[in-house]
Amino acid sequence: MEKGDRYNGIIRSCIDTFASTNYDKATTALLAKEAGIAEGTLYKYFASKKELFLECVRYIEGQLIERYTRIYEETRGRPLEYVKRVALSYQEYVRENPNVRKFMAFLLNNTYDDDFRNELVGFLNLNIAMTERSLAAAMQAGELGNSVDPHVAAWFFVGGYFTLVLMYEIEGEDALDPGFLREYLDILFQPGEAPGTFAGEAKGDGRSGV
């Protein structure tokens, strides 16, 4: 079925409903009512509540990918800047969309469901691969030291900004402060004494702070 304005409106409404109740309590009748449609209409778009929930996840993923694609176009040739701006863009997105934040927190805490877990793992791996390529390019450009494994660094980096949603839900206000995140990024990616070293890497001793 074509995904037009009505479809997207239903998805956004359902994200809000899932976030304000939870997956189990959000019946298809309630989801349809909050979206302003008949329950039968909901089933014309989605085969089941689980499929609707997964489409909500994919909608959020699509929004983030659109943001990251724009950043990539704006930062061509500056891979480290791309990585930093992606993190800030993700933080901005979850700060400005509190119901999305609550929705994602639920997803992160319910990976016992294979379908939920597979969707999340796919998006996580996509982010890790994008970050790893950018960090490898930053090393080739001399922005980061070659002693850092870009795959390991990408795992820690992506894991860190995915954790923002959970940190805020337990009253970690700093997690959504842009200044706090910029300081973290500066510490993480600042050059050491030698050109192109990673944060914490001392000149000549081969040690890394990662």
Salt bridges, closest charged atoms under 4 A:
GLU51 OE2 - ARG58 NH1 3.00
GLU55 OE1 - LYS3 NZ 3.19
GLU55 OE2 - ARG58 NH1 2.61
GLU73 OE2 - ARG76 NH2 3.14
GLU74 OE1 - ARG85 NH2 2.42
GLU92 OE1 - ARG67 NH2 2.50
ASP113 OD2 - LYS50 NZ 2.86
ASP115 OD2 - LYS50 NZ 3.04
GLU119 OE1 - ARG58 NE 3.10
GLU132 OE1 - HIS151 ND1 2.86
GLU169 OE2 - ARG101 NE 3.34
GLU169 OE1 - LYS102 NZ 3.20
ASP186 OD1 - LYS84 NZ 3.90
ASP205 OD2 - ARG207 NH2 2.72
